[in-house]
């Protein structure tokens, strides 16, 4: 029996909950924090990718997550070009002085692990 009445919605909710549960293992038990951390990491990554790659990444995301990924997207504006995962993580690290920024930095590491896990 479908929870929402549409298989596509049930599937995106299921995948999103799995991702949030995995992020919550790192950032703590608050699902809202996990959701905001996921969105912040994805938007930060999106803004540093060329539009073609940003769209390619979006196509691989669950439908629900894709919505937060594209939130406030300006395709003509690239904040800072990043050429490697190391450079992306290094770019985010200086902001760890603020408690939320520390959680975001931990979430970045967690999200990178999550992405590697689900690519297998």
Secondary structure, DSSP 8 states (H G I E B T S, - for coil): --SSS-HHHHHHHHHHHHHHHHHHHHH-S-HHHHHHHHHHHHHHHHTTS-HHHHHHHHHTS-HHHHHHHHTT--TT--S----SHHHHHHHHHGGGGSHHHHHHHHHHHHHHHHHHHHH-
